[in-house]
Amino acid sequence: MSDTRPPTTIAVVGATASGKTGLSLDLAERLDGEVVNTDAMQLYRGMDIGTAKLPPRERRGIPHHLLDVLDVTEAASVAQFQGWAREAITDIRGRGRTPVLVGGSALYTRAVLDRFEFPGTDDSLRRELEVELERVGPSALHDRLRGVDPAAAEQIQRDNGRRVVRALEVIALTGRPFSASLPKLEYADPRTVQVGLDIDRPTLDERISRRVDAMFEAGLVDEVERLLAAGLEEGRTAVRAIGYREVVGFLRGDRSLAEAVDQTKAATRRFARRQDSWFRKDPRVTWLSYDDPGLVEKALAVVSGR
């Protein structure tokens, strides 16, 4: 008799604003599931509007994990998140329920799903690299990374100084390319399924534009002001979130409100393209059209292996 139970873990992936949240809720409802957040910025308390965090009243009574677990002054790390998420998944499965992962942070998702061991750290080396980052800027360090590990440089955004520093640190510590320590396409648990939402670029860009407008109308500027008072700029991770850094610039007088809105839209579009590119490289993802009237049933068929 064939095994018709749902897989151990389901991950809903794709670009921001493609409809992942809605599908994750539908699947959790149908499969007696609980949602596990894999968005790096939704880990932060108070970062609600700008991260499109689903309000409790809209969660359909479905338990959500790994939301609001950090203060904005705290740094988030992929290694730490991996431990938290796997613990949540084990707990959910232990109660006979189905974990449904959803979020836009591709590396966080892969770190949970795949076999991924983290190299150690060296505080003194890290500080040296961070000092150099401040002195020469992320582009110069990215050029250095490209010289020693082109594959890693290809996967790390040029202005992501923090990840460039980490890559150079790992190379110095291990003597191996940083790309060798990135997650391989091998599930930690074979009973895992990924469902991706396929959406055309013009439609996605329009949805992003509407979402950003709605965020500013809902009070994003006030949210950022509150978070600045709570120490937003003291942290290394939260202040880098799209929308928040643009509003900080507005509040500091570096740009107009209209410019902050436009720059947030442009940054979100670029981010969505990077997300799509990352997930498209994973052949294990089954892609379904975001507007298919039978989306939920087709996703359930993927989950059940039909």
BAFI-3210 file (N, C-alpha, C; in Angstrom, 3 decimals, decimal comma, padded with zeros to 6 digits):
// residues 306
n [1|2|3|4|5|6|7|8|9|10|11|12|13|14|15|16|17|18|19|20|21|22|23|24|25|26|27|28|29|30|31|32|33|34|35|36|37|38|39|40|41|42|43|44|45|46|47|48|49|50|51|52|53|54|55|56|57|58|59|60|61|62|63|64|65|66|67|68|69|70|71|72|73|74|75|76|77|78|79|80|81|82|83|84|85|86|87|88|89|90|91|92|93|94|95|96|97|98|99|100|101|102|103|104|105|106|107|108|109|110|111|112|113|114|115|116|117|118|119|120|121|122|123|124|125|126|127|128|129|130|131|132|133|134|135|136|137|138|139|140|141|142|143|144|145|146|147|148|149|150|151|152|153|154|155|156|157|158|159|160|161|162|163|164|165|166|167|168|169|170|171|172|173|174|175|176|177|178|179|180|181|182|183|184|185|186|187|188|189|190|191|192|193|194|195|196|197|198|199|200|201|202|203|204|205|206|207|208|209|210|211|212|213|214|215|216|217|218|219|220|221|222|223|224|225|226|227|228|229|230|231|232|233|234|235|236|237|238|239|240|241|242|243|244|245|246|247|248|249|250|251|252|253|254|255|256|257|258|259|260|261|262|263|264|265|266|267|268|269|270|271|272|273|274|275|276|277|278|279|280|281|282|283|284|285|286|287|288|289|290|291|292|293|294|295|296|297|298|299|300|301|302|303|304|305|306]
n.u [000,854|000,620|002,327|000,522|000,737|001,320|004,339|007,280|008,112|006,948|007,723|006,934|007,822|009,307|009,073|008,884|005,676|004,297|002,300|002,765|002,162|-000,650|-001,026|000,439|-001,085|-003,457|-002,543|-001,672|-004,100|-005,445|-003,831|-003,586|-001,643|001,179|002,643|005,936|008,024|010,306|011,479|013,983|013,756|011,287|011,704|012,058|010,857|008,361|008,925|006,782|004,929|006,637|007,744|005,666|004,414|002,164|-000,734|-001,850|-004,666|-005,245|-004,294|-005,792|-006,164|-004,104|-001,177|001,852|005,331|008,534|008,286|008,784|010,972|013,347|015,002|015,443|018,015|019,552|021,631|020,879|021,574|022,289|023,033|022,111|019,392|018,857|019,023|016,895|014,673|014,722|014,302|011,692|010,341|010,736|009,286|006,675|006,175|006,365|004,012|002,291|001,614|001,831|004,651|004,805|006,776|007,448|008,521|010,691|013,460|015,910|018,346|018,012|015,863|016,997|019,036|017,627|016,260|018,180|021,206|023,539|026,276|027,774|030,716|033,240|033,859|035,888|036,470|038,371|039,476|037,148|036,528|038,703|038,193|035,742|036,486|038,037|036,042|034,545|036,422|037,156|034,842|032,026|032,173|034,881|035,790|034,217|035,312|037,777|036,898|035,877|038,228|039,346|037,357|035,329|032,828|031,463|031,347|029,641|027,230|026,737|025,426|026,715|026,682|026,294|027,815|028,125|027,782|029,854|032,075|031,782|032,183|034,870|036,027|035,487|036,909|039,522|039,710|039,256|040,684|039,487|037,271|034,562|032,224|032,210|031,140|028,518|024,990|024,222|022,338|020,659|018,336|017,941|016,036|014,448|011,728|010,556|009,065|009,005|007,133|006,753|005,781|004,833|005,076|004,428|006,695|005,789|003,274|004,088|005,735|003,814|002,250|004,128|004,506|001,963|001,892|004,007|003,107|000,848|002,059|003,374|001,142|-000,064|001,475|004,314|006,447|006,040|006,384|009,109|010,222|009,576|011,096|013,679|013,933|014,027|016,481|017,209|019,304|021,485|021,753|023,014|021,655|018,772|018,477|019,171|017,045|014,869|013,066|013,039|015,640|015,456|013,457|014,721|016,682|015,039|013,999|016,331|016,777|017,978|016,675|013,596|010,169|008,748|010,873|011,867|009,789|009,804|012,410|012,228|010,422|011,953|014,159|012,845|011,890|014,326|015,211|013,216|013,774|016,264|015,504|013,846|015,682|017,426|015,750|014,936|017,136|017,028|016,236|014,401|012,125|008,677|006,871|004,038|001,347|000,663|-001,918|-003,596|-006,767|-007,115|-005,114|-004,597|-005,491|-003,799|-001,344|-001,643|-001,707|000,905|002,198|001,288|002,396|001,136]
n.v [-001,196|002,188|005,059|007,653|009,825|013,326|015,075|015,401|018,090|021,088|023,603|026,805|028,736|031,531|034,758|037,907|039,227|037,518|035,890|033,962|033,821|033,523|031,023|029,379|029,469|028,294|025,683|024,890|024,871|022,784|020,612|020,193|021,860|023,890|027,109|028,039|030,686|031,907|034,277|036,583|039,183|039,264|038,116|040,056|041,974|044,446|045,179|045,278|046,457|047,150|044,698|043,235|041,582|039,143|040,071|038,928|038,540|037,795|035,303|033,035|031,441|029,667|028,324|030,199|030,227|031,513|034,276|037,619|037,294|038,515|041,501|044,708|045,527|043,298|040,924|038,851|035,508|033,037|030,506|030,397|030,721|028,393|026,417|027,187|026,926|024,213|023,046|023,946|022,643|019,965|019,906|020,483|018,308|016,324|016,580|015,543|017,134|019,178|020,853|023,976|025,849|029,261|032,177|034,875|034,729|033,259|031,904|031,312|029,538|027,420|026,698|025,473|023,376|021,859|019,796|021,320|022,524|024,718|026,646|027,503|030,516|033,474|035,855|037,957|038,026|038,526|041,115|042,560|042,393|043,708|046,278|046,919|046,813|049,069|050,965|050,678|049,966|047,949|047,151|047,044|044,967|042,960|042,693|041,606|039,160|038,027|037,544|035,417|033,552|033,072|031,809|032,122|034,914|035,350|034,595|036,312|039,421|042,516|044,773|043,734|043,871|042,522|039,764|039,415|039,861|037,663|035,557|035,939|035,591|032,859|031,651|032,360|031,002|028,284|027,644|026,870|027,424|029,685|029,060|026,331|025,745|026,391|025,526|022,289|020,755|018,823|017,323|017,569|016,031|013,569|013,543|015,981|018,774|021,290|024,038|026,331|029,686|030,869|033,816|036,407|039,008|041,785|041,788|041,141|043,349|045,365|044,534|044,747|047,520|048,412|047,214|048,501|051,169|050,817|050,111|052,485|054,113|052,836|053,521|053,266|055,074|056,093|053,701|053,186|055,387|054,759|052,450|053,417|054,829|052,678|051,639|050,882|051,539|050,633|047,952|045,271|043,973|044,396|047,087|047,073|046,314|046,348|049,246|050,154|051,215|053,121|054,809|055,688|057,284|059,282|060,384|061,413|063,456|063,006|062,361|062,901|062,179|061,090|060,178|058,238|056,381|055,640|054,589|052,456|050,837|050,264|048,907|046,713|045,473|044,703|042,938|040,963|039,884|038,729|036,822|035,169|034,275|032,802|030,729|029,522|028,142|025,800|022,631|021,064|022,369|022,635|024,423|026,513|028,318|031,546|032,577|030,534|029,088|026,647|026,428|025,674|023,003|021,856|022,301|020,701|018,261|018,095|017,951|015,503|013,837|013,140]
n.w [000,000|-000,908|000,457|001,579|003,162|003,969|003,005|005,092|005,346|003,908|001,604|000,571|-002,060|-003,875|-005,548|-003,762|-003,019|-004,677|-003,799|-001,890|000,873|001,070|-000,192|001,511|003,839|002,917|002,344|004,883|006,239|004,913|005,386|008,065|009,240|010,406|010,256|009,386|009,581|007,135|006,538|006,832|007,889|009,097|011,478|013,329|016,035|015,865|013,267|011,154|009,219|007,044|006,358|005,479|007,288|008,366|010,049|013,304|013,367|010,795|010,378|010,330|012,543|012,527|013,875|013,985|013,529|014,556|014,208|015,227|017,106|017,683|018,850|017,248|017,551|017,596|015,896|013,124|012,274|009,799|010,637|013,299|012,825|011,376|013,375|015,075|013,323|012,555|015,004|015,511|013,424|014,110|016,483|015,554|013,830|015,744|017,058|015,294|013,141|010,110|008,936|007,336|005,444|004,782|003,124|002,060|002,133|000,590|001,171|003,866|003,737|002,241|004,022|006,033|004,758|003,367|003,437|005,295|006,645|008,948|008,708|011,203|013,202|013,508|015,697|015,824|013,234|011,831|012,793|011,767|009,014|008,918|009,663|007,475|005,554|006,251|005,585|002,818|001,491|000,265|-002,473|-003,194|-001,526|-002,537|-005,070|-004,343|-003,313|-005,651|-006,971|-005,559|-005,220|-007,490|-007,861|-005,440|-005,356|-007,450|-006,390|-004,310|-003,554|-004,746|-003,072|-000,590|002,031|004,460|003,931|002,112|003,744|005,482|003,671|002,910|005,408|005,940|003,861|004,590|007,028|006,462|004,211|001,934|-000,898|-000,299|-001,542|-001,422|001,009|000,868|000,827|-000,473|-003,133|-001,657|000,235|003,754|004,917|003,172|002,704|001,671|000,099|-002,371|-003,414|-005,934|-006,780|-009,809|-011,616|-013,917|-014,926|-015,442|-014,103|-011,515|-010,914|-010,854|-008,708|-006,657|-006,661|-005,832|-003,314|-001,927|-001,959|-000,345|002,073|002,861|003,120|005,231|007,373|007,447|007,755|010,347|011,744|011,297|012,596|015,261|015,549|015,191|017,538|019,185|018,716|016,108|014,281|015,608|015,288|013,146|011,171|010,880|010,092|007,472|005,983|003,174|002,380|005,048|005,262|003,262|004,266|006,581|005,405|004,345|006,728|007,734|006,075|003,635|001,336|-000,470|000,515|-001,621|-003,162|-001,437|-001,505|-004,261|-004,453|-002,708|-004,071|-006,377|-005,233|-004,161|-006,458|-007,633|-005,672|-005,831|-008,340|-007,853|-005,947|-007,527|-009,415|-007,774|-006,709|-009,094|-009,889|-008,564|-009,221|-007,954|-007,259|-007,803|-010,075|-010,068|-011,526|-010,318|-010,496|-011,088|-011,125|-009,941|-008,090|-005,345|-005,208|-007,111|-005,912|-003,652|-004,927|-005,844|-003,393|-002,446|-004,242|-006,558]
ca.u [000,000|001,469|002,305|-000,175|000,880|002,024|005,768|007,695|008,175|006,551|008,205|006,337|008,895|009,052|009,376|008,028|004,416|003,756|001,158|003,213|001,494|-001,985|-000,936|000,910|-002,231|-004,367|-001,966|-001,687|-005,483|-005,838|-002,944|-003,413|-000,267|001,581|003,525|007,257|008,538|011,697|011,861|014,957|013,361|010,094|012,143|012,215|009,709|008,105|009,076|005,534|004,403|007,623|008,051|004,396|004,140|000,728|-001,247|-002,443|-006,084|-005,363|-003,574|-006,809|-006,028|-003,007|000,035|002,994|006,578|009,685|007,958|008,963|011,833|014,542|014,953|016,111|019,438|020,232|021,981|020,351|022,534|021,681|023,285|021,193|018,049|018,740|018,722|015,534|013,670|014,685|013,657|010,250|009,846|010,699|008,164|005,418|006,030|006,157|002,593|001,504|001,153|002,683|005,301|004,748|007,723|007,169|009,298|011,447|014,915|016,238|019,417|017,441|015,071|017,908|019,770|016,753|015,856|019,274|022,377|024,280|027,051|028,359|032,093|033,384|034,098|037,051|036,055|039,408|039,521|035,914|036,652|039,641|037,505|034,708|037,186|038,384|034,792|034,232|037,437|037,204|033,510|031,705|032,555|036,298|035,909|033,588|036,314|038,743|036,245|035,795|039,547|039,700|036,244|034,342|031,497|030,827|031,064|028,476|026,022|026,594|025,187|027,904|026,595|026,010|029,107|028,173|028,003|031,186|032,995|031,664|032,805|036,322|036,408|035,461|038,027|040,753|039,711|039,210|041,559|038,664|036,322|033,324|031,163|032,211|030,372|027,115|024,171|024,116|020,964|020,387|017,473|018,280|014,985|013,974|010,282|010,428|008,542|008,975|006,177|007,076|004,733|005,305|004,330|005,129|007,369|004,952|002,283|004,798|006,147|002,627|001,879|005,110|004,207|000,775|002,227|004,818|002,206|000,010|002,900|003,561|-000,161|-000,385|002,259|005,692|007,340|005,878|006,992|010,565|010,556|009,529|012,214|014,891|013,972|014,326|017,854|017,311|020,609|022,533|021,858|023,710|020,812|017,447|018,535|019,411|015,817|014,322|012,003|013,487|016,811|015,011|012,741|015,739|017,256|014,050|013,949|017,598|016,829|018,796|015,816|012,200|009,304|008,469|012,072|011,934|008,807|010,297|013,601|011,768|009,868|013,044|014,937|012,027|011,899|015,623|015,219|012,332|014,469|017,286|014,799|013,401|016,874|017,940|014,861|014,868|018,296|016,767|015,354|013,432|010,922|007,591|006,322|002,616|000,966|000,114|-003,334|-004,348|-007,946|-006,988|-003,784|-004,485|-005,610|-002,589|-000,279|-001,872|-001,310|002,375|002,558|000,964|003,136|000,277]
ca.v [000,000|003,371|005,998|008,863|010,899|014,485|015,031|015,942|019,548|021,749|024,971|027,615|029,653|032,431|036,170|038,683|039,714|036,564|035,198|032,817|033,776|032,957|029,586|028,674|029,342|027,302|024,350|024,571|024,525|021,504|019,529|020,268|022,326|025,106|027,879|028,411|031,821|031,871|035,626|037,057|040,436|039,067|037,678|041,218|042,607|045,824|045,334|044,657|047,011|047,103|043,307|042,598|040,517|038,901|040,341|037,736|038,365|037,272|034,028|031,970|030,572|028,722|028,719|030,673|030,122|032,341|035,683|038,469|036,623|039,314|042,962|045,247|045,725|041,999|040,436|037,543|034,690|031,879|029,324|030,441|030,490|026,977|025,676|027,512|026,391|022,750|022,714|024,159|021,583|018,731|020,041|020,384|016,910|015,512|016,676|014,967|018,155|019,382|022,161|024,666|026,951|030,310|033,395|035,264|034,650|031,996|031,203|030,785|028,364|026,346|026,263|024,588|022,199|021,073|019,482|022,579|022,672|026,056|026,758|028,288|031,945|034,014|037,225|038,936|038,132|039,203|042,558|043,126|042,511|044,735|047,568|047,151|047,104|050,477|051,824|050,628|049,758|046,569|046,826|046,661|043,629|042,024|042,437|040,674|037,850|037,490|037,068|034,157|032,603|033,638|031,207|032,784|036,302|035,334|034,364|037,334|040,741|043,360|045,730|043,021|043,830|041,547|038,423|039,391|039,679|036,291|034,686|036,081|034,988|031,405|031,269|032,470|030,007|026,901|027,405|026,379|028,438|029,842|028,369|024,920|025,594|026,719|024,311|021,482|020,384|017,521|017,555|016,941|015,034|013,310|013,778|017,432|019,237|022,736|024,534|027,705|030,453|031,459|035,032|037,181|040,183|042,992|041,658|041,211|044,735|046,134|044,127|045,341|048,952|048,581|046,835|049,553|052,302|050,468|050,149|053,877|054,607|052,179|054,097|052,767|056,109|056,088|052,468|053,366|056,325|054,009|051,508|054,200|055,100|051,397|051,251|050,249|051,754|049,966|046,570|045,076|043,275|044,965|048,396|046,871|045,851|047,219|050,122|050,772|052,056|054,255|055,731|056,322|058,353|060,373|061,020|062,124|064,570|062,671|062,182|063,248|061,026|060,478|059,429|057,044|055,426|055,130|053,775|051,208|050,018|049,790|047,915|045,505|044,801|044,034|041,808|039,928|039,224|037,867|035,673|034,286|033,654|031,803|029,571|028,865|027,264|024,565|021,812|020,318|023,184|022,500|025,766|026,613|029,699|032,249|032,911|029,343|028,909|025,381|026,450|024,920|021,572|021,424|022,262|019,509|017,106|018,051|017,512|014,085|013,073|012,686]
ca.w [000,000|-001,021|001,572|001,124|004,133|003,429|003,286|006,375|005,296|002,662|001,506|-000,494|-002,424|-004,995|-005,354|-002,880|-003,598|-005,645|-003,216|-001,080|002,173|000,915|-000,481|002,714|004,743|002,338|002,530|006,310|006,588|004,326|005,809|009,514|009,341|011,098|009,390|009,901|008,828|006,678|006,112|007,818|008,529|009,924|012,807|014,219|016,672|015,463|011,821|010,719|007,970|005,974|005,983|005,107|008,264|008,454|011,398|013,932|013,031|009,435|010,298|010,266|013,703|012,295|014,611|013,203|014,283|014,186|014,001|016,419|018,088|017,920|018,870|016,064|017,852|017,535|014,558|012,748|011,541|009,157|011,474|014,431|012,309|011,029|014,598|015,517|012,393|012,639|016,281|015,327|012,551|014,911|017,421|014,798|013,420|016,940|017,426|014,212|012,209|008,938|008,863|006,047|005,472|003,804|003,338|000,878|002,303|-000,053|001,875|005,102|003,370|001,880|005,213|006,804|003,989|002,802|004,257|005,304|007,869|008,977|009,193|012,424|013,078|014,206|015,998|015,509|011,780|011,407|013,078|010,789|007,733|009,045|009,623|006,072|004,861|006,507|004,962|001,355|000,944|-000,122|-003,849|-003,222|-000,939|-003,470|-006,109|-003,785|-003,261|-007,019|-007,345|-004,886|-005,263|-008,424|-007,690|-004,300|-005,741|-008,336|-005,600|-003,272|-004,114|-004,628|-001,963|000,659|002,697|005,547|003,375|001,519|004,871|005,946|002,691|003,034|006,681|005,795|002,994|005,376|008,098|005,999|003,075|000,828|-001,380|000,468|-002,274|-001,022|002,249|000,628|000,848|-001,683|-003,452|-001,043|001,390|005,024|005,075|001,807|002,580|001,580|-001,186|-002,572|-004,406|-006,290|-007,452|-011,055|-011,916|-014,945|-014,369|-015,388|-013,032|-010,235|-010,684|-010,476|-007,343|-005,763|-006,577|-004,979|-001,943|-001,317|-001,700|000,811|003,275|003,277|003,571|006,505|008,464|007,489|008,293|011,814|012,243|011,296|013,678|016,525|015,589|015,415|018,986|019,846|018,430|014,790|013,637|016,381|014,831|011,870|010,198|010,655|009,435|006,053|005,334|002,130|002,872|006,294|005,001|002,465|005,150|007,429|004,593|004,313|008,048|007,931|005,132|002,474|000,166|-000,232|000,757|-002,922|-003,543|-000,590|-002,043|-005,544|-004,224|-002,098|-005,148|-007,235|-004,487|-004,031|-007,768|-007,786|-004,740|-006,378|-009,427|-007,258|-005,367|-008,595|-009,984|-006,823|-006,632|-010,403|-010,036|-007,823|-010,065|-007,142|-007,069|-008,772|-010,264|-010,393|-011,835|-009,155|-010,679|-011,510|-010,252|-009,226|-007,494|-004,100|-005,516|-007,803|-004,910|-002,846|-005,746|-005,786|-002,054|-002,273|-005,223|-007,654]
c.u [000,883|001,273|001,695|-000,082|001,563|003,498|006,080|007,608|007,760|007,119|007,537|007,338|008,489|009,325|008,421|006,822|003,806|002,561|001,514|002,431|000,128|-001,945|-000,472|-000,227|-003,209|-003,838|-001,985|-003,094|-005,840|-005,029|-002,707|-001,993|-000,083|002,638|004,829|007,800|009,995|012,093|012,748|014,473|012,088|010,444|012,081|010,893|009,584|008,272|007,900|005,085|005,383|008,025|006,808|004,082|002,627|000,238|-001,903|-003,889|-006,293|-004,692|-004,496|-006,699|-004,916|-001,781|001,153|004,231|007,643|009,294|008,231|009,816|013,088|014,195|015,754|017,598|020,241|020,516|021,358|021,435|021,824|021,859|022,319|019,773|017,844|018,357|017,306|014,491|013,584|014,076|012,146|009,645|009,729|009,522|006,828|005,168|005,747|004,723|001,686|000,987|002,195|003,327|005,214|005,654|007,338|007,976|010,188|012,939|015,399|017,310|018,900|016,642|015,977|018,662|018,941|016,502|017,016|020,350|023,331|024,973|027,787|029,804|032,139|033,608|035,361|036,782|037,093|039,547|038,297|036,015|037,600|038,956|036,427|035,318|037,555|037,152|034,416|035,182|037,326|035,838|033,291|032,167|034,003|036,495|035,295|034,549|037,375|038,158|036,188|037,152|039,898|038,602|035,145|032,934|030,746|030,446|029,829|027,181|025,758|026,456|026,361|027,862|026,282|027,331|029,212|028,453|029,371|032,231|032,963|032,346|034,326|036,829|036,494|036,625|039,337|040,841|039,878|040,207|040,821|037,777|035,086|032,196|031,101|031,378|028,908|026,294|024,131|022,648|020,678|019,588|018,018|017,270|014,384|012,480|010,009|009,947|008,592|007,997|006,514|005,931|005,329|004,428|005,116|005,620|006,508|003,906|002,938|005,208|004,965|002,187|002,845|004,820|003,017|001,095|003,018|003,960|001,361|000,801|003,087|002,243|-000,529|000,466|003,687|006,643|007,252|006,516|008,511|010,993|010,555|010,733|013,555|015,052|014,322|015,725|018,082|018,709|021,767|022,748|022,533|022,787|019,542|017,487|018,744|018,146|015,325|013,125|012,445|014,679|016,425|014,273|013,714|016,389|016,324|014,027|015,225|017,743|017,638|017,977|014,407|011,389|009,011|009,660|012,200|010,976|009,337|011,499|013,247|011,185|010,980|013,859|014,163|011,968|013,215|015,700|014,378|013,001|015,561|016,648|014,435|014,585|017,402|017,070|014,795|016,040|018,090|015,775|014,294|012,141|009,922|006,887|004,868|002,272|000,250|-001,390|-004,160|-005,543|-007,896|-005,680|-003,671|-004,547|-004,358|-001,407|-000,430|-001,481|000,205|002,825|002,361|001,686|002,315|000,690]
c.v [001,236|004,292|007,302|009,998|012,102|014,389|015,672|017,457|020,038|023,160|025,643|028,711|030,506|033,860|036,831|039,195|038,760|035,787|034,017|032,691|033,110|031,461|028,817|028,478|028,283|025,883|023,942|024,181|023,120|020,337|019,520|020,746|023,551|025,787|028,199|029,516|031,611|033,212|036,236|038,286|040,302|038,452|038,815|041,768|044,047|046,084|044,619|045,141|046,795|045,709|042,557|041,413|040,360|039,170|039,092|037,487|037,763|035,909|032,819|030,990|029,550|029,183|029,115|030,665|031,049|033,703|036,412|037,806|037,423|040,787|043,489|045,515|044,434|041,602|039,068|036,788|033,476|030,630|029,262|030,130|029,018|026,152|025,918|026,820|024,866|022,290|022,866|023,042|020,261|018,746|019,850|018,937|015,999|015,537|016,209|015,963|018,385|020,764|022,725|025,890|027,980|031,549|033,644|035,144|033,284|031,219|030,600|029,516|027,176|025,809|025,303|023,282|021,279|020,736|020,668|022,720|024,009|026,018|027,610|029,764|032,310|035,494|038,255|039,129|038,858|040,708|043,233|043,363|043,594|046,128|047,908|047,473|048,571|051,394|051,847|050,412|048,346|046,205|046,356|045,267|042,577|041,694|041,441|039,261|037,225|036,935|035,719|033,104|033,157|033,089|031,855|034,217|036,386|035,232|035,449|038,703|041,682|044,308|045,068|042,799|042,757|040,142|038,313|039,158|038,227|035,330|034,742|035,470|033,465|030,928|031,300|031,370|028,582|026,591|026,864|027,504|028,504|029,094|026,894|024,693|025,964|025,430|023,612|021,119|018,970|017,761|016,866|015,850|014,790|013,536|015,285|017,799|020,755|023,076|025,995|028,373|031,196|032,658|035,848|038,503|041,444|042,942|041,777|042,640|045,601|045,791|044,721|046,827|049,205|048,257|047,941|050,786|052,038|050,509|051,583|054,469|054,039|052,684|053,604|053,804|056,148|054,845|052,615|054,333|055,623|053,078|052,225|054,511|053,838|050,883|050,611|050,365|051,130|048,529|046,480|044,538|044,049|046,257|048,261|046,482|046,867|047,984|050,861|051,687|053,276|055,278|056,417|057,477|059,544|061,125|061,805|063,301|064,289|062,503|062,608|061,990|060,310|059,664|058,160|055,969|054,794|054,216|052,447|050,276|049,428|048,704|046,614|044,754|044,062|042,800|040,658|039,177|038,298|036,631|034,665|033,547|032,543|030,544|028,814|027,909|025,918|023,707|021,052|021,088|022,886|023,842|025,694|028,080|030,334|032,475|031,730|029,155|027,604|025,274|025,552|023,420|021,051|021,361|021,038|018,252|016,966|017,487|016,008|013,202|012,580|013,367]
c.w [000,000|000,171|001,097|002,132|003,488|003,768|004,624|006,403|003,919|002,702|000,317|-000,815|-003,620|-004,612|-004,366|-003,656|-004,625|-005,102|-002,337|000,219|002,071|000,669|000,750|003,709|004,231|002,567|004,001|006,767|006,117|004,888|007,315|009,839|010,213|010,249|010,111|009,007|008,412|006,068|007,188|008,562|009,356|011,278|013,817|014,729|016,198|013,988|011,154|009,351|006,827|005,547|005,516|006,014|008,436|009,878|011,990|013,524|011,646|009,276|010,356|011,439|013,576|013,079|013,643|014,092|013,689|013,621|015,319|017,496|018,424|018,072|017,689|016,302|017,717|016,086|014,328|011,990|010,969|010,020|012,647|013,966|011,965|012,254|015,077|014,635|012,479|013,953|016,172|014,483|013,316|015,879|016,707|014,376|014,608|017,429|016,295|013,206|011,114|008,972|007,438|006,138|004,421|004,160|002,141|000,993|001,824|000,702|003,176|004,818|003,062|003,100|006,055|006,058|003,648|003,830|004,173|006,645|007,828|009,466|010,460|012,141|013,848|014,427|015,577|014,006|011,259|011,634|012,096|009,444|007,782|009,045|008,182|005,240|005,026|005,727|003,439|000,704|000,417|-001,532|-003,932|-002,638|-001,857|-004,613|-005,611|-003,738|-004,645|-007,458|-006,743|-004,976|-006,172|-008,222|-006,536|-004,654|-006,628|-007,535|-004,557|-003,926|-003,794|-003,434|-000,624|001,402|003,753|005,022|002,705|002,613|005,349|004,974|002,794|004,341|006,555|004,931|003,780|006,433|007,589|004,893|001,870|000,328|-000,495|-000,213|-001,910|000,225|002,066|000,550|-000,507|-001,906|-002,962|000,233|002,638|005,348|003,694|001,616|002,634|000,189|-001,220|-003,693|-004,663|-007,016|-008,639|-011,400|-012,930|-014,357|-014,362|-014,270|-011,673|-009,922|-010,253|-009,060|-006,318|-005,573|-005,664|-003,527|-001,250|-001,019|-000,458|002,108|003,778|003,778|004,937|007,666|008,571|008,092|009,815|012,422|012,321|012,392|015,028|016,646|015,749|016,894|019,770|019,511|017,077|014,188|014,413|015,921|013,478|010,784|009,872|009,847|007,932|005,294|004,310|002,680|004,113|006,046|004,169|003,321|006,110|006,674|004,487|005,641|008,347|006,965|003,878|001,201|000,539|000,035|-000,558|-003,399|-002,721|-001,097|-003,336|-005,352|-003,566|-003,160|-006,016|-006,534|-004,348|-005,343|-007,983|-006,896|-005,275|-007,517|-008,896|-006,636|-006,455|-009,205|-009,081|-006,854|-007,963|-010,607|-009,340|-008,614|-009,275|-006,915|-008,174|-008,876|-010,707|-010,626|-010,650|-009,264|-011,178|-010,580|-009,468|-008,466|-006,271|-004,360|-006,218|-006,833|-004,028|-003,612|-005,778|-004,451|-001,868|-003,286|-006,376|-008,959]
res [m|s|d|t|r|p|p|t|t|i|a|v|v|g|a|t|a|s|g|k|t|g|l|s|l|d|l|a|e|r|l|d|g|e|v|v|n|t|d|a|m|q|l|y|r|g|m|d|i|g|t|a|k|l|p|p|r|e|r|r|g|i|p|h|h|l|l|d|v|l|d|v|t|e|a|a|s|v|a|q|f|q|g|w|a|r|e|a|i|t|d|i|r|g|r|g|r|t|p|v|l|v|g|g|s|a|l|y|t|r|a|v|l|d|r|f|e|f|p|g|t|d|d|s|l|r|r|e|l|e|v|e|l|e|r|v|g|p|s|a|l|h|d|r|l|r|g|v|d|p|a|a|a|e|q|i|q|r|d|n|g|r|r|v|v|r|a|l|e|v|i|a|l|t|g|r|p|f|s|a|s|l|p|k|l|e|y|a|d|p|r|t|v|q|v|g|l|d|i|d|r|p|t|l|d|e|r|i|s|r|r|v|d|a|m|f|e|a|g|l|v|d|e|v|e|r|l|l|a|a|g|l|e|e|g|r|t|a|v|r|a|i|g|y|r|e|v|v|g|f|l|r|g|d|r|s|l|a|e|a|v|d|q|t|k|a|a|t|r|r|f|a|r|r|q|d|s|w|f|r|k|d|p|r|v|t|w|l|s|y|d|d|p|g|l|v|e|k|a|l|a|v|v|s|g|r]
***
